Amino acid sequence: MMTRLSTKDRETLLQVALAAIRESVSSREGRALEIDARDYAPSLQEHRAAFVTLHNSGRLRGCRGSVSADESLVVCTARSARAAALFDERFHPVTEAEIRELQIHVSILGEPEEIPVAAERELLEFLQPGVHGLIVRAAGKEALFLPSVWQKLPDPAEFVQHLKSKAGLSPTLQYADTVWRCFTVDEFEGYASEICAFDDEDQTSRA
């Protein structure tokens, strides 16, 4: 079972995400927030994958993250927040005036597990709407849906078809080399206007 973070760790990651967005948006060169994982609690130094999703007035404003747990959680969160604000090609970059209105959602991924199914109808029976995130890989292409996507696509068949489309695959064809992987998330969110900022004097209190 995936280890879930404490309330304090969640608050810290939301602070880090907001600080990373502010740092990158307020600087002309999109400067990245400098993070030393050793300044943070051991639970935030662990290598875990994460995504950061941004909304403004209920509308998606950006989403970026990593499936691979190849860096510390706190560093991954900062990097993902910056990428969601600046580099989601579906949207223009977040502006400084927008920051206070952002809703910041952090999803920490559990280890993806391959789903042993021979046909998509078996996949549809396996999936738990609202619980499972899903990754598809086929024909050299790959895409991911977080569990939050179930809110917009509650039907499993529609969920799977849209994920295939996102990957650039035909939603109706079944590919012989398809690999499906599912995962769960530890997720939490906060509004930028309500997330308490931290400064350099708070560094020691985070560990």
C-alpha positions as CSV (number, residue, x, y, z in Angstrom):
1,M,0.0,0.0,0.0
2,M,1.2,3.5,-0.9
3,T,2.5,5.5,2.1
4,R,0.5,8.7,2.4
5,L,2.1,12.0,3.6
6,S,1.4,13.8,6.8
7,T,-0.6,17.0,6.9
8,K,2.6,18.9,7.5
9,D,4.4,17.3,4.5
10,R,1.4,18.1,2.3
11,E,1.4,21.7,3.4
12,T,5.2,21.9,2.7
13,L,4.8,20.5,-0.8
14,L,2.0,23.0,-1.6
15,Q,4.3,25.8,-0.4
16,V,7.1,24.5,-2.6
17,A,4.8,24.3,-5.6
18,L,3.6,27.8,-5.1
19,A,7.2,29.1,-4.5
20,A,8.4,27.4,-7.7
21,I,5.6,29.0,-9.7
22,R,6.3,32.4,-8.3
23,E,10.0,32.1,-9.0
24,S,9.6,31.0,-12.6
25,V,6.7,33.3,-13.5
26,S,8.1,36.5,-12.0
27,S,11.5,36.1,-13.7
28,R,11.9,36.9,-17.4
29,E,14.0,33.8,-18.0
30,G,11.6,31.4,-16.2
31,R,14.1,30.8,-13.4
32,A,13.8,27.5,-11.6
33,L,13.5,27.5,-7.8
34,E,16.6,26.2,-6.2
35,I,15.8,23.2,-4.0
36,D,18.1,21.2,-1.8
37,A,16.2,18.1,-0.7
38,R,18.4,17.8,2.4
39,D,16.7,20.8,3.8
40,Y,13.4,18.9,4.0
41,A,11.9,16.0,6.0
42,P,13.1,12.5,5.1
43,S,9.6,11.7,3.7
44,L,10.1,14.5,1.1
45,Q,13.6,13.3,0.2
46,E,12.3,9.9,-0.9
47,H,12.3,9.3,-4.7
48,R,8.7,9.4,-5.7
49,A,6.9,10.5,-8.9
50,A,4.4,13.4,-8.8
51,F,2.2,15.6,-11.0
52,V,1.1,19.2,-10.4
53,T,-2.2,20.4,-11.9
54,L,-3.2,24.0,-11.9
55,H,-6.8,25.4,-12.2
56,N,-8.0,28.9,-12.4
57,S,-11.7,29.6,-11.7
58,G,-12.4,25.9,-12.3
59,R,-10.6,25.7,-15.6
60,L,-7.6,23.6,-16.3
61,R,-4.5,25.9,-16.5
62,G,-1.7,23.4,-16.8
63,C,-0.5,19.9,-15.8
64,R,2.9,18.4,-15.8
65,G,4.8,15.7,-13.9
66,S,6.8,12.5,-14.0
67,V,5.9,8.8,-14.0
68,S,9.4,7.8,-13.0
69,A,10.5,8.1,-9.4
70,D,14.1,9.2,-10.3
71,E,14.4,12.3,-8.0
72,S,13.3,13.4,-4.6
73,L,9.6,14.2,-4.1
74,V,10.2,17.8,-3.1
75,V,12.4,18.4,-6.2
76,C,9.9,16.6,-8.5
77,T,7.1,18.8,-7.1
78,A,8.9,22.0,-7.6
79,R,10.0,21.0,-11.2
80,S,6.4,19.9,-12.1
81,A,4.8,23.0,-10.7
82,R,7.2,25.2,-12.8
83,A,6.5,23.1,-15.9
84,A,2.7,23.2,-15.4
85,A,2.9,27.0,-15.2
86,L,5.2,27.6,-18.1
87,F,5.4,24.6,-20.4
88,D,2.0,23.0,-20.9
89,E,1.7,23.6,-24.7
90,R,-2.1,23.6,-24.5
91,F,-2.1,26.9,-22.7
92,H,-0.2,30.2,-22.7
93,P,2.2,30.6,-19.7
94,V,0.7,31.5,-16.3
95,T,1.0,35.3,-15.7
96,E,2.1,36.9,-12.4
97,A,-1.4,38.4,-12.1
98,E,-3.0,34.9,-12.2
99,I,-0.9,33.3,-9.4
100,R,-3.2,34.3,-6.5
101,E,-6.2,32.8,-8.2
102,L,-4.6,29.4,-8.9
103,Q,-5.7,26.2,-7.4
104,I,-2.7,23.9,-7.0
105,H,-3.3,20.1,-7.0
106,V,-0.5,17.7,-6.2
107,S,-0.8,14.0,-7.1
108,I,1.9,11.6,-5.8
109,L,1.9,8.4,-7.8
110,G,2.2,5.0,-6.4
111,E,4.3,2.4,-8.3
112,P,2.5,1.7,-11.6
113,E,1.5,-2.0,-12.0
114,E,0.9,-3.8,-15.2
115,I,-2.6,-5.0,-15.7
116,P,-2.7,-8.6,-17.0
117,V,-5.5,-8.4,-19.6
118,A,-5.8,-9.8,-23.0
119,A,-8.5,-7.6,-24.3
120,E,-9.9,-4.1,-23.6
121,R,-13.2,-5.5,-22.3
122,E,-11.2,-7.1,-19.5
123,L,-9.5,-3.8,-18.8
124,L,-12.9,-2.1,-18.5
125,E,-14.0,-4.7,-15.9
126,F,-10.8,-4.2,-13.9
127,L,-10.7,-0.4,-13.7
128,Q,-12.1,1.3,-10.6
129,P,-13.5,4.7,-11.6
130,G,-12.2,7.5,-9.4
131,V,-9.4,5.3,-7.9
132,H,-7.2,4.1,-10.7
133,G,-4.9,6.2,-12.8
134,L,-4.0,4.6,-16.1
135,I,-1.0,4.5,-18.5
136,V,-1.2,3.1,-22.0
137,R,1.8,2.2,-24.1
138,A,1.4,0.9,-27.7
139,A,3.0,1.4,-31.1
140,G,5.9,3.4,-29.5
141,K,3.5,5.9,-27.9
142,E,2.5,6.5,-24.3
143,A,0.0,8.6,-22.4
144,L,-1.3,8.9,-18.8
145,F,-4.5,9.9,-17.1
146,L,-4.6,10.8,-13.4
147,P,-7.5,9.5,-11.4
148,S,-9.0,13.0,-11.3
149,V,-9.8,12.6,-15.0
150,W,-12.7,10.3,-14.0
151,Q,-14.6,13.4,-12.8
152,K,-14.9,14.4,-16.5
153,L,-14.9,10.9,-18.0
154,P,-16.8,8.6,-15.6
155,D,-17.5,5.9,-18.1
156,P,-14.6,3.4,-18.3
157,A,-14.9,2.9,-22.0
158,E,-14.9,6.6,-22.7
159,F,-12.0,7.0,-20.2
160,V,-9.9,4.4,-22.1
161,Q,-10.8,5.8,-25.6
162,H,-9.8,9.3,-24.6
163,L,-6.5,8.1,-23.1
164,K,-5.7,6.3,-26.4
165,S,-6.5,9.5,-28.3
166,K,-4.2,11.5,-26.0
167,A,-1.4,9.0,-26.9
168,G,-2.0,9.5,-30.6
169,L,-3.5,6.1,-31.0
170,S,-6.8,5.1,-32.6
171,P,-9.5,5.0,-29.9
172,T,-11.2,2.0,-31.6
173,L,-8.2,-0.1,-32.6
174,Q,-6.7,-2.7,-30.3
175,Y,-2.9,-2.8,-30.7
176,A,-1.1,-6.1,-30.3
177,D,1.8,-4.6,-28.3
178,T,-0.4,-2.6,-25.9
179,V,0.7,-2.5,-22.3
180,W,-1.7,-1.1,-19.6
181,R,-0.5,0.0,-16.2
182,C,-2.6,1.3,-13.4
183,F,-1.6,3.3,-10.3
184,T,-3.2,5.1,-7.3
185,V,-2.3,8.5,-6.0
186,D,-2.0,10.4,-2.8
187,E,-3.5,13.8,-3.8
188,F,-4.2,17.1,-2.1
189,E,-4.7,20.7,-3.1
190,G,-4.9,24.3,-2.0
191,Y,-5.6,27.8,-3.3
192,A,-2.6,30.0,-3.8
193,S,-4.3,32.7,-1.8
194,E,-4.5,30.4,1.2
195,I,-1.2,28.6,1.0
196,C,1.2,30.1,3.6
197,A,4.4,31.3,2.0
198,F,7.7,30.5,3.6
199,D,11.0,32.4,3.6
200,D,14.6,31.6,4.2
201,E,14.2,31.8,8.0
202,D,11.7,28.8,7.8
203,Q,14.2,26.4,6.2
204,T,15.2,24.6,9.4
205,S,11.5,24.1,10.4
206,R,10.9,22.0,7.3
207,A,13.2,19.1,8.2
